[in-house]
Amino acid sequence: MTRRQRVGNIGPTEMLIFLAILLLIFGAAKLPKLARSMGQAGKEFKAGLKEGYQAEDVEGPCPFCGNEIGADAKFCPGCGKPANEVVAEKEKKKTA
């Protein structure tokens, strides 16, 4: 494959062109702020990935019908409410 056939490879020439376009669009004064905000956004994104998703606990009695719900259930077996609604109702009752 020649250099032009490889997609996704950014060389020094392409990088210089990209930086020149950024300079024309944003101006020299705004580029440091832009780079700083992009770096901060990247750090926050990585921190979010490290924390991961923690599923809410749906296990226990359903607040709508009282039937027991298993920890891995997607719906209440008694009333058919989705697990996210069950968790939201439990949270609402905890704070009330």
Residue pairs with C-beta under 8 A, 6 or more apart in sequence:
3 9
3 11
10 18
22 31
22 34
23 31
26 34
56 83
56 84
56 87
56 91
57 71
57 87
58 69
58 71
58 73
58 83
58 86
58 87
59 69
59 70
59 71
59 73
60 68
60 69
60 90
61 67
61 68
61 69
62 68
62 69
62 76
62 78
62 79
62 81
62 86
63 86
63 89
63 90
63 93
64 76
64 78
64 79
64 81
64 86
64 89
65 76
65 78
65 79
65 81
66 78
67 76
67 77
67 78
67 79
69 76
69 77
69 83
69 86
73 83
74 82
74 83
75 81
75 82
75 83
76 83
76 86
